Amino acid sequence: MKSKIIAFALFASTTAAVAFYPAYRSIGAISPATVESAVLPPTANRSVGNEQPVVEVVFVLDTTGSMSGLIQAAKDKIWSIATTMAQAEPAPLIRMGLVAYRDRGDAYVTRVVDLSTDLDTMYATLMDFQADGGGDGPESVNQALHDAVHKVSWTQDPSAYQVVFLVGDAPPHMDYQDDVKYPHTLAVAAEKGIVVNAIQCGQNRWTLREWQQIAQLGTGQYFQVDQAGSAVAVSTPFDEKLAALSAELDKTRLYYGSAEEKAKKQDKIEATEKLHASASVESRARRATFNASQSGGANLLGEGELVDDVASGRVDLSDIAPEELPEPMQAMAPAAQQALIAETAQRRTKLGRQIEELAHKREAYLDKEVRDSGIGEDSLDEKIYSAVREQAAKKGLSYEADAASY
């Protein structure tokens, strides 16, 4: 279960100033950069566009009243699932989305969260979902699958590994005359190259039959878990410190751009703040571990992050209009702006190194706990990993880890 954790590169100037900057990015390997008089020169810390494989995952989740245990498991484990997917070689760009569904007559039938590398915002939405509504009978599975295939912005890249995990405990309504039935939707998914897996919660025999059919038509896998989700949930002595360091690392982000671009980044910052305020310590530790992976930088920083863009040479600080800078920097003299970027880079690298060290210790602790107890063998974590490893191999992604990340 060894996930690939980035080593934070130490780089130093031989002249007036020394700064540190991590190659804490979703794309590319670690590369050194130097600071000359507190000015960060160009580096090549990202690979180009299509050189990085893409993994796109949409969870289609029943959020009716009987699913409270599984919904909580999703909130607890989504970061571990992301880290598991980040274990691939080459390290992929990971985009996740969500379709929550209930049934007609409930507060909603479906709610769609589009695919994005911004897992923080997706997770903040997931946190709001509560188990409610529904009944003892079928649910709007047909519409949920249709929305997952048709209302999500899947990439057109044929080399991408694109996968849906349907998670629920009740069969679909096949009596709604105006529904697009799942066999038709799954035929479209197959044409698009989207794999559909079906995870049954509980023992409903009618669900069993339909879920197996969905997995077969979706060229995916069927597996069953108990009503609570059968996920591995182990706390470690490192979780609280990882969560605290991750919160400090998030404070080093400086976003720039147009007013519209900065407003979007403010939404991301607010989602992150919500996560730190409300998510469990264990979930925040799992997020810190994912963000420290080569795939996790896209979630940590996203686009338009000033320190990263200046350090990498993608932008020159002097070329940015004052009104597009982060507000605290707009009235600063150029030398003060450069000093702030260097200071922020140094702080980010120090925090990143601490997170990397603790993430390794956390993984070693979990590896022993799960191995000694045997709780991972039939867990949701391992079933998802098994499906991903087999299916992603067809797209050229290799997963060599012995087990999922927990």
C-alpha positions in Angstrom: 0.0 0.0 0.0 2.9 2.3 -0.6 1.6 5.4 -2.4 3.9 7.7 -4.2 4.6 10.6 -2.0 6.5 13.6 -3.5 9.8 14.5 -2.0 10.0 18.2 -1.6 12.9 19.6 -3.5 15.4 21.8 -1.6 16.8 24.6 -3.7 19.1 27.4 -2.7 20.7 30.4 -4.2 24.4 31.1 -4.2 23.9 34.8 -4.0 21.9 37.2 -1.9 18.8 35.3 -1.0 17.8 31.7 -0.4 14.3 30.4 -0.8 12.7 27.1 -0.9 10.0 25.9 -3.2 8.4 22.4 -3.5 7.7 20.8 -6.8 4.3 20.1 -5.2 2.5 19.7 -8.5 0.1 17.3 -10.1 2.1 17.2 -13.3 5.7 16.2 -13.6 8.5 15.2 -11.3 10.5 17.2 -8.8 12.9 19.7 -10.1 15.1 22.2 -8.4 14.7 26.0 -8.7 16.9 28.8 -7.4 16.2 32.2 -6.1 18.5 35.1 -7.2 18.0 38.1 -5.0 14.6 36.7 -4.0 13.5 36.3 -7.7 12.6 32.8 -8.7 13.9 31.9 -12.2 12.1 29.6 -14.7 12.0 25.9 -14.0 10.5 23.0 -15.8 8.5 21.3 -13.1 5.5 20.2 -15.2 5.3 17.9 -18.1 3.4 18.9 -21.1 -0.4 18.4 -21.5 -1.2 15.0 -22.8 2.0 13.3 -21.5 0.2 12.7 -18.2 -2.5 10.0 -18.1 -6.0 10.9 -17.0 -8.2 9.1 -14.5 -11.8 10.2 -14.3 -14.1 8.8 -11.6 -17.8 9.5 -10.9 -19.5 8.0 -7.9 -23.3 7.5 -8.4 -24.5 7.4 -4.8 -27.9 6.5 -3.4 -28.6 9.1 -0.7 -31.9 7.7 0.6 -32.6 7.0 4.2 -31.2 3.5 4.3 -27.8 4.6 3.1 -26.5 6.6 6.0 -23.7 4.2 6.8 -22.4 4.1 3.3 -22.7 7.9 2.9 -20.5 8.3 6.0 -18.1 5.8 4.6 -17.8 7.8 1.4 -17.1 11.0 3.4 -14.5 9.2 5.4 -12.8 7.3 2.5 -13.0 9.5 -0.6 -9.4 10.8 0.0 -8.1 7.3 0.5 -9.7 6.2 -2.8 -8.1 9.2 -4.5 -4.7 8.2 -3.0 -5.2 4.7 -4.2 -5.8 5.9 -7.7 -2.7 8.1 -7.4 -0.5 5.0 -7.0 -0.5 4.4 -10.7 2.6 4.5 -12.9 2.7 7.0 -14.5 1.1 9.2 -11.9 -2.2 10.3 -13.3 -4.2 13.5 -13.3 -7.3 12.6 -11.3 -10.7 14.2 -11.8 -13.6 13.2 -9.6 -17.4 13.8 -9.8 -20.5 12.8 -8.0 -24.2 12.0 -8.8 -26.4 11.8 -5.8 -29.8 10.2 -6.3 -33.0 9.5 -4.5 -36.4 9.0 -6.1 -39.3 11.1 -7.5 -41.2 12.8 -4.8 -38.1 13.3 -2.6 -36.3 16.6 -2.1 -34.4 15.9 -5.3 -34.1 13.1 -7.9 -30.5 13.6 -8.8 -27.8 16.2 -8.0 -24.7 16.3 -10.2 -21.2 17.5 -9.2 -19.2 17.7 -12.4 -15.7 16.1 -12.8 -12.9 18.3 -11.6 -9.4 18.1 -10.3 -10.6 20.3 -7.4 -11.5 17.5 -5.1 -11.9 19.9 -2.2 -15.0 21.5 -3.7 -16.4 18.1 -4.6 -15.8 16.9 -1.1 -17.4 20.0 0.5 -20.5 19.2 -1.5 -20.4 15.6 -0.5 -20.3 16.7 3.2 -23.7 18.3 2.7 -25.4 15.1 1.6 -27.4 13.3 4.3 -29.4 10.1 4.0 -33.1 10.9 3.7 -36.1 10.1 1.7 -36.7 7.0 -0.4 -38.6 4.0 0.8 -38.5 0.2 0.8 -38.8 0.0 -3.0 -36.9 1.0 -6.2 -35.1 4.3 -6.6 -34.2 6.5 -9.6 -31.2 4.5 -10.6 -32.0 4.9 -14.3 -31.9 8.7 -14.2 -28.8 8.7 -12.0 -26.8 6.5 -14.5 -28.1 8.6 -17.4 -26.9 11.8 -15.7 -23.5 10.3 -14.9 -23.0 9.5 -18.6 -24.7 12.5 -20.2 -24.4 15.4 -17.7 -20.8 15.0 -16.7 -18.0 16.6 -18.8 -16.0 13.5 -19.6 -12.8 14.1 -21.5 -12.7 13.1 -25.2 -9.3 11.6 -24.7 -9.6 7.9 -25.7 -6.6 7.0 -23.6 -8.2 8.2 -20.3 -9.4 5.6 -17.8 -13.1 6.7 -17.2 -15.1 4.8 -14.6 -18.4 5.0 -12.7 -19.0 3.4 -9.4 -22.7 2.9 -8.8 -23.4 2.5 -5.0 -26.8 1.7 -3.7 -29.1 -0.8 -2.0 -32.3 -0.7 -4.0 -33.1 -1.7 -7.6 -34.1 0.8 -10.3 -37.6 1.8 -11.1 -38.3 0.1 -14.4 -41.9 1.2 -14.4 -41.3 4.9 -15.1 -42.4 5.3 -18.7 -40.4 8.5 -19.4 -37.1 7.1 -18.0 -34.1 6.2 -20.2 -33.6 2.6 -19.0 -30.1 1.6 -17.9 -29.4 -0.9 -20.8 -29.6 2.0 -23.3 -27.4 4.3 -21.1 -24.8 1.6 -20.6 -24.6 1.0 -24.3 -23.8 4.7 -24.7 -21.3 4.5 -21.9 -19.6 1.5 -23.6 -19.3 3.6 -26.9 -17.7 6.4 -24.9 -15.3 4.0 -23.2 -16.8 4.6 -19.7 -16.6 1.5 -17.4 -19.5 1.1 -15.0 -19.0 -0.9 -11.8 -21.9 -1.8 -9.4 -21.5 -1.9 -5.6 -24.4 -3.4 -3.8 -25.0 -2.4 -0.2 -26.9 -5.1 1.7 -28.5 -8.3 0.6 -31.6 -7.3 -1.4 -32.1 -10.1 -4.0 -33.8 -7.8 -6.5 -30.9 -5.4 -6.3 -28.5 -8.2 -6.7 -30.0 -9.2 -10.1 -30.1 -5.7 -11.4 -26.6 -4.7 -10.1 -25.0 -7.8 -11.7 -26.7 -6.9 -15.0 -25.5 -3.3 -14.8 -22.0 -4.4 -14.1 -22.1 -6.9 -17.1 -23.5 -4.3 -19.5 -21.1 -1.7 -18.1 -18.1 -4.0 -18.7 -17.3 -3.5 -15.1 -17.4 -5.5 -11.9 -20.1 -6.3 -9.4 -19.4 -6.6 -5.7 -21.3 -6.5 -2.5 -20.6 -4.8 0.8 -22.6 -4.6 4.1 -25.0 -1.7 4.7 -22.3 0.3 6.5 -19.9 0.0 3.5 -17.3 -2.4 4.8 -14.6 0.3 4.5 -11.4 0.2 6.6 -11.5 2.9 9.2 -8.4 3.1 11.3 -7.1 6.1 13.2 -3.4 6.7 13.5 -1.2 8.7 16.0 -0.2 11.0 13.1 -3.6 12.1 12.0 -4.0 15.2 14.1 -0.6 16.6 13.2 -1.1 15.9 9.5 -4.5 17.7 9.6 -2.9 20.7 11.3 0.0 20.9 8.9 -2.3 20.6 6.0 -4.3 23.5 7.2 -1.1 25.6 7.5 0.0 24.5 4.0 -3.4 25.7 2.6 -2.7 29.1 3.9 0.3 29.5 1.7 -1.8 29.7 -1.5 -1.8 33.0 -3.3 -4.2 33.3 -6.2 -4.1 35.8 -9.0 -5.9 36.6 -12.2 -9.1 38.5 -13.3 -11.8 39.3 -10.9 -13.8 36.3 -12.2 -10.8 33.9 -11.8 -10.1 35.1 -8.3 -13.8 34.7 -7.4 -13.6 31.0 -8.5 -10.5 30.5 -6.4 -12.2 32.1 -3.4 -14.9 29.4 -3.8 -12.1 26.8 -3.6 -10.7 28.5 -0.5 -14.1 28.5 1.2 -14.6 24.8 0.4 -11.2 24.1 2.0 -12.1 26.1 5.1 -15.4 24.2 5.3 -13.4 20.9 5.1 -11.0 21.9 7.9 -13.9 23.1 10.1 -16.2 20.1 9.6 -14.4 17.0 8.3 -13.0 14.4 10.7 -9.4 14.5 11.7 -8.9 11.2 9.9 -10.4 12.5 6.6 -8.2 15.6 6.8 -5.1 13.4 7.3 -6.1 11.3 4.3 -6.5 14.5 2.3 -3.0 15.6 3.4 -1.6 12.3 2.2 -3.3 12.6 -1.2 -2.1 16.2 -1.6 1.4 15.1 -1.0 1.2 12.6 -3.9 2.3 13.5 -7.5 -1.4 13.5 -8.4 -2.5 15.6 -5.5 -0.9 18.9 -6.4 -3.8 19.7 -8.8 -6.2 19.7 -5.9 -3.8 21.5 -3.5 -3.0 24.4 -5.7 -5.1 24.3 -8.9 -4.5 26.9 -11.6 -3.5 30.5 -11.1 -1.4 30.0 -7.9 1.1 32.8 -7.9 4.0 31.2 -5.9 4.0 28.1 -8.1 3.6 29.9 -11.4 6.4 32.4 -10.7 8.7 29.7 -9.3 8.2 27.5 -12.3 8.7 30.3 -14.8 5.2 30.0 -16.3 4.7 33.7 -15.5 6.9 36.7 -14.8 5.8 38.7 -11.7 6.5 42.0 -13.5 4.1 41.0 -16.3 1.1 40.7 -14.0 -1.2 43.7 -13.8 -1.4 45.1 -10.2 -5.2 44.6 -10.0 -4.7 40.9 -10.9 -2.4 40.3 -8.0 -3.6 39.0 -4.6 -5.1 41.9 -2.8 -2.4 42.1 -0.1 0.3 42.4 -2.8 -1.3 45.1 -4.9 0.1 48.1 -3.0 3.5 46.5 -2.4 6.7 47.6 -4.1 8.2 45.0 -6.5 11.0 44.0 -4.1 8.5 43.4 -1.3 6.3 41.3 -3.7 9.3 39.2 -4.6 10.3 38.8 -0.9 6.8 37.7 0.0 6.8 35.0 -2.7 10.2 33.8 -1.6 9.1 33.7 2.1 5.9 31.9 1.2 7.8 29.3 -0.9 10.2 28.7 2.0 7.3 28.1 4.4 5.5 25.9 1.9 8.6 23.7 1.5 9.1 23.3 5.2 5.5 22.3 5.7 5.6 20.0 2.8 8.6 18.1 4.1 6.9 17.6 7.4 3.8 16.3 5.8 5.8 14.0 3.6 7.6 12.5 6.6 4.4 12.0 8.6 2.5 10.6 5.6 5.1 7.9 5.3 4.9 7.1 9.0 1.1 7.0 8.8 1.2 4.6 5.9 3.7 2.3 7.7 1.4 2.3 10.7 -1.7 1.5 8.7 0.1 -1.2 6.7 0.9 -3.0 9.9 -2.5 -2.5 11.5 -4.4 -3.7 8.5 -2.0 -6.6 7.8 -2.1 -7.8 11.4 -5.9 -7.5 11.8 -6.8 -8.8 8.3 -9.5 -6.2 8.0 -8.5 -5.1 4.6 -9.0 -8.4 2.8 -12.7 -8.1 2.1 -13.1 -4.3 2.5 -14.6 -1.8 0.2 -11.2 -0.3 -0.2 -9.7 -3.5 -1.6 -12.6 -4.2 -3.9 -12.4 -0.8 -5.5 -8.6 -1.1 -5.8 -8.9 -4.6 -7.4 -11.4 -3.2 -10.0 -9.3 -0.1 -10.7 -6.1 -2.1 -11.1 -7.6 -4.5 -13.6 -9.5 -1.9 -15.6 -6.8 0.8 -15.7 -4.3 -1.7 -17.0 -6.1 -1.6 -20.3 -5.3 2.1 -20.5 -1.7 1.6 -19.8 -1.7 2.4 -16.1 0.2 0.1 -13.8 -0.7 -0.4 -10.2 2.0 -2.3 -8.4 1.0 -1.6 -4.8 0.1 -4.7 -2.8 -3.0 -3.1 -1.4 -5.2 0.0 -1.4 -4.3 3.1 0.5 -6.2 3.5 3.7 
